[in-house]
């Protein structure tokens, strides 16, 4: 289930975000989280299965589209369709929006959307 990020999920979100290649530096990681918390066009969603948060998808909201900035799945839950499920849930939440990826997320996005 896709849920919106809240401040009390900060440590889990930072852990998941740290799997992104460009988020290895702690200062960069903290800045990214701060941007999601303060910039209304940056939106962060977490993927929850049961009691566990196992994935994260962060987007920049444009007029009628989302650009995926971050997408990450806990390594022990990879290759199980979690990324695909997060993208599908985002599409269902915002059916009138198109979804695109940036340079860092495009290959993962393509893998998740291939038939």
C-alpha positions as CSV (number, residue, x, y, z in Angstrom):
1,X,0.0,0.0,0.0
2,X,1.3,3.4,-1.0
3,X,1.3,6.0,1.9
4,X,2.4,9.6,2.1
5,X,5.7,10.3,3.9
6,X,5.4,11.7,7.4
7,X,8.1,13.1,9.6
8,X,7.9,10.1,12.0
9,X,9.1,7.9,9.0
10,X,12.2,9.9,8.5
11,X,14.8,7.3,9.6
12,X,13.2,4.6,7.4
13,X,12.9,6.9,4.5
14,X,16.5,8.0,4.8
15,X,17.6,4.3,4.9
16,X,15.6,3.5,1.8
17,X,16.8,6.7,0.1
18,X,20.4,5.8,0.9
19,X,20.2,2.9,-1.6
20,X,20.0,5.4,-4.4
21,X,23.5,5.9,-6.0
22,X,23.4,9.7,-5.7
23,X,22.3,9.6,-2.1
24,X,25.3,8.0,-0.4
25,X,26.5,11.2,1.3
26,X,24.7,11.9,4.6
27,X,24.4,15.7,3.9
28,X,22.9,15.1,0.5
29,X,20.5,12.6,2.0
30,X,19.4,15.0,4.7
31,X,18.9,17.8,2.1
32,X,16.8,15.5,-0.1
33,X,14.5,14.6,2.9
34,X,14.3,18.3,3.9
35,X,13.2,19.2,0.3
36,X,10.5,16.5,0.4
37,X,9.3,18.0,3.7
38,X,9.3,21.7,2.7
39,X,8.7,21.9,-1.1
40,X,5.1,21.1,-2.0
41,X,6.0,20.0,-5.5
42,X,8.3,17.3,-4.1
43,X,6.2,14.4,-2.8
44,X,7.5,11.3,-1.1
45,X,5.5,8.1,-0.8
46,X,6.4,4.9,1.1
47,X,5.3,1.3,0.3
48,X,4.0,-0.6,3.2
49,X,3.4,-4.3,3.4
50,X,1.9,-5.5,6.6
51,X,3.7,-3.5,9.3
52,X,6.9,-3.0,7.3
53,X,7.8,-0.1,5.0
54,X,9.9,-1.7,2.3
55,X,9.9,0.8,-0.6
56,X,10.0,4.5,-1.4
57,X,9.1,6.6,-4.4
58,X,9.8,10.3,-4.6
59,X,8.4,12.5,-7.3
60,X,8.4,16.1,-8.4
61,X,4.8,17.1,-9.2
62,X,4.4,19.3,-12.3
63,X,1.2,20.6,-13.7
64,X,-0.2,17.3,-14.8
65,X,2.8,14.9,-14.5
66,X,5.1,13.4,-12.0
67,X,8.8,13.0,-12.5
68,X,10.3,10.2,-10.5
69,X,13.3,11.5,-8.6
70,X,13.9,8.5,-6.3
71,X,12.7,4.9,-6.3
72,X,14.1,2.4,-3.9
73,X,13.2,-1.1,-2.5
74,X,14.7,-2.8,0.5
75,X,17.3,-5.3,-0.8
76,X,15.6,-8.2,0.8
77,X,12.3,-7.4,-1.1
78,X,13.8,-6.8,-4.5
79,X,12.8,-8.8,-7.6
80,X,9.3,-9.2,-6.2
81,X,7.5,-6.5,-8.1
82,X,7.5,-3.9,-5.4
83,X,8.8,-1.1,-7.8
84,X,6.2,-2.0,-10.3
85,X,3.5,-2.0,-7.6
86,X,4.5,1.4,-6.4
87,X,4.4,2.9,-9.9
88,X,1.0,1.3,-10.5
89,X,-0.4,2.6,-7.2
90,X,0.8,6.1,-8.0
91,X,-0.9,5.9,-11.4
92,X,-4.1,4.8,-9.6
93,X,-3.9,7.6,-7.1
94,X,-3.4,10.2,-9.8
95,X,-5.1,8.8,-13.0
96,X,-4.9,12.1,-14.8
97,X,-1.2,12.5,-14.4
98,X,1.5,11.1,-16.6
99,X,4.6,9.6,-15.0
100,X,8.1,10.1,-16.3
101,X,11.6,9.3,-14.9
102,X,14.8,11.3,-14.6
103,X,18.2,10.2,-15.7
104,X,18.9,8.3,-12.4
105,X,15.5,6.5,-12.3
106,X,14.8,5.9,-16.0
107,X,16.4,2.4,-16.3
108,X,14.5,1.2,-13.2
109,X,11.3,2.8,-14.4
110,X,11.7,1.2,-17.8
111,X,12.2,-2.2,-16.1
112,X,9.1,-1.7,-14.0
113,X,6.8,-0.6,-16.9
114,X,7.8,-3.2,-19.6
115,X,5.1,-5.6,-20.4
